[in-house]
Amino acid sequence: MIITQLARTLGVPRWFLNITAESKGEYWAPPQTVYVQLADGRTKRNHDDLCTVPCDIDLVSVMLNPRIKWVLIVEKRTIFHAMQRRKVYQDVGLFGGEGLLITAGGVPDYATRLFIKRLASAHPQVYVACLTDGNAGGVQVADCYRNSSAETLQEDLACPAVDWIGLFPWGHSVKSKDRHTMDEKTAKIGEVPGEARLLNAANLENEY
């Protein structure tokens, strides 16, 4: 928190202060479809296993094979792993074509937001969606990807291309203490499509 405040005061990104943000993000895609260029000149390719999002200071660019048609950000790590086991990335029938699954296990860290930002900027034709809980925390996660956060505004991590596909709080009962926060956040996120059909397509209702 002190580092974030210092960077904001000076109006510089954290890497300018030689501060590295460790990543808690993971992603999964068909083998040999994601190419991550690192600062040391290496290009990291994904294989048939989970990949870790590199820390921010190491990340140069994210390139995708043309086979990748969509990216799904999943708030819950348990849901992410369930989708990975079922190989949802192959073709869920909802978005068409193969895709990339990624999670930060809750509120996204700096490195994962930067990864999504670089990916979406390099591939504007790829559909990027975000699947979250239908509560105030889920709305906050979607808002953080789309509009960044107050702490990182000077680093431009916002990614408006991210499409929040639910679960939507107005489709579920909501505790009164959460309602004001959600009304505030959903006003910022704006219009969203109808109820997500992805969980049905992946048969994950019971696990969720």
C-alpha positions in Angstrom: 0.0 0.0 0.0 2.8 2.4 0.8 4.5 1.7 -2.5 1.2 2.3 -4.4 0.7 5.6 -2.6 4.3 6.7 -3.3 3.9 5.8 -7.0 0.6 7.8 -7.2 2.2 10.8 -5.4 5.2 10.8 -7.9 2.9 10.0 -10.8 5.0 7.1 -12.0 4.3 3.3 -12.5 5.6 1.0 -9.8 8.2 -0.5 -12.1 9.8 2.9 -12.3 10.6 2.5 -8.6 12.2 -0.9 -9.3 9.2 -2.6 -7.5 8.2 -6.0 -9.0 4.6 -7.2 -8.6 4.5 -11.0 -8.1 1.8 -12.7 -9.9 -1.0 -15.0 -8.6 -2.5 -15.5 -12.0 -2.7 -18.8 -13.9 -3.8 -19.5 -17.5 -4.6 -22.5 -19.6 -5.0 -22.9 -23.4 -4.5 -25.5 -26.1 -0.7 -26.3 -26.3 1.5 -24.0 -28.4 -1.1 -21.2 -28.7 0.2 -18.6 -26.3 3.5 -16.9 -26.7 4.7 -14.7 -23.9 7.7 -12.5 -24.7 9.9 -11.8 -21.6 12.2 -8.9 -20.9 15.3 -11.2 -21.0 14.6 -12.0 -24.7 13.0 -15.4 -24.2 9.6 -16.4 -25.6 7.6 -18.6 -23.3 5.2 -21.0 -25.0 2.4 -22.9 -23.2 2.4 -26.7 -23.2 -0.1 -29.2 -21.8 0.0 -27.8 -18.3 -1.0 -24.8 -16.3 1.0 -21.6 -16.9 1.8 -18.9 -14.4 1.4 -15.2 -15.4 4.8 -13.6 -15.3 5.5 -10.8 -13.0 4.9 -7.3 -14.4 8.6 -6.3 -14.9 9.3 -9.4 -17.0 6.3 -9.1 -19.3 6.9 -7.5 -22.7 4.0 -8.8 -24.9 1.4 -11.6 -25.2 0.8 -13.1 -28.6 -1.9 -15.6 -29.5 -2.2 -18.3 -32.2 -5.1 -17.4 -34.6 -6.9 -20.5 -33.3 -7.6 -18.6 -30.1 -10.9 -16.8 -30.6 -11.8 -15.9 -27.0 -10.4 -15.4 -23.5 -12.4 -16.1 -20.4 -11.4 -14.5 -17.1 -12.7 -16.6 -14.2 -13.0 -15.1 -10.7 -13.0 -18.3 -8.7 -9.9 -20.5 -8.9 -12.0 -23.6 -8.2 -14.3 -22.9 -11.2 -11.2 -22.2 -13.3 -9.7 -25.6 -12.4 -13.0 -27.4 -13.0 -13.2 -25.8 -16.5 -9.6 -26.8 -17.2 -10.2 -30.4 -16.2 -13.2 -30.5 -18.6 -11.2 -28.9 -21.3 -13.7 -26.1 -21.8 -11.0 -24.2 -23.7 -11.4 -26.5 -26.6 -14.8 -25.2 -27.7 -17.6 -24.3 -25.4 -20.0 -23.7 -28.3 -20.9 -20.3 -26.8 -18.1 -18.2 -28.2 -17.0 -20.5 -31.0 -13.5 -21.8 -31.6 -10.8 -22.5 -29.0 -10.0 -20.2 -26.1 -7.8 -19.3 -23.2 -8.9 -19.5 -19.6 -7.3 -17.3 -17.0 -7.8 -16.6 -13.3 -6.2 -14.4 -10.5 -8.2 -16.3 -7.8 -10.4 -13.3 -6.8 -9.5 -9.6 -7.0 -6.9 -9.4 -9.8 -3.3 -8.7 -9.0 -1.3 -6.1 -10.9 0.6 -8.6 -13.0 -2.6 -10.4 -14.2 -4.3 -7.1 -15.1 -1.2 -6.1 -17.1 -1.3 -9.5 -18.9 -4.9 -9.1 -19.9 -4.3 -5.5 -21.0 -1.4 -6.4 -23.2 -3.2 -9.4 -24.6 -6.4 -7.5 -25.5 -4.4 -4.6 -27.0 -2.4 -6.9 -29.2 -5.5 -8.9 -30.3 -8.6 -6.6 -30.5 -10.4 -9.2 -32.6 -10.4 -11.7 -29.7 -13.4 -11.7 -27.4 -12.5 -11.2 -23.8 -15.2 -12.1 -21.2 -15.2 -12.1 -17.4 -17.2 -14.6 -15.2 -17.7 -13.7 -11.6 -19.9 -14.2 -8.5 -23.2 -12.5 -8.5 -22.4 -10.4 -5.4 -20.6 -7.1 -4.6 -17.2 -8.8 -4.7 -17.9 -10.2 -8.1 -18.9 -6.8 -9.4 -15.8 -5.3 -8.0 -13.6 -7.9 -9.8 -15.3 -7.2 -13.2 -15.0 -3.5 -12.5 -11.3 -3.8 -11.7 -10.5 -5.5 -15.0 -12.6 -3.1 -17.1 -11.9 0.2 -15.3 -8.7 -0.6 -13.4 -8.6 0.8 -9.9 -8.0 4.1 -8.1 -4.5 2.8 -7.1 -3.3 2.1 -10.6 -5.0 4.8 -12.7 -1.6 6.4 -13.6 -0.5 3.0 -15.1 -3.5 2.6 -17.4 -4.4 -1.0 -16.6 -8.1 -0.5 -17.6 -9.3 -2.9 -20.3 -12.7 -1.7 -21.6 -12.8 -4.7 -24.0 -13.6 -7.0 -21.1 -17.2 -8.1 -21.3 -18.8 -8.9 -18.0 -21.1 -12.0 -18.7 -22.3 -12.5 -15.1 -23.3 -14.0 -12.8 -25.5 -10.9 -12.4 -26.6 -9.7 -8.9 -30.0 -8.7 -10.2 -30.7 -12.4 -11.0 -30.1 -13.5 -7.5 -31.1 -12.6 -3.9 -28.7 -10.0 -2.5 -28.0 -9.1 1.1 -29.1 -5.5 1.8 -25.6 -4.5 2.9 -24.2 -5.5 -0.5 -26.9 -3.8 -2.6 -25.6 -0.2 -2.4 -22.1 -1.2 -3.4 -23.4 -3.2 -6.3 -25.7 -0.4 -7.5 -22.7 1.9 -7.5 -20.4 -0.5 -9.3 -22.9 -1.8 -11.9 -23.6 1.8 -12.9 -19.9 2.1 -13.9 -19.8 -1.2 -15.8 -22.8 -0.3 -17.9 -24.8 -2.5 -20.3 -24.1 -6.3 -20.3 -25.5 -9.2 -22.3 -28.1 -11.6 -21.1 -27.6 -14.3 -18.4 -24.4 -16.3 -19.0 -25.0 -19.7 -20.6 -21.4 -20.8 -20.0 -22.0 -22.7 -16.8 -24.7 -24.8 -18.4 -22.5 -25.5 -21.4 -19.7 -26.7 -19.1 -22.1 -28.5 -16.7 -20.6 -26.7 -13.8 -23.8 -25.7 -11.9 -23.3 -28.2 -9.1 -19.6 -27.4 -8.6 -20.4 -23.7 -8.5 
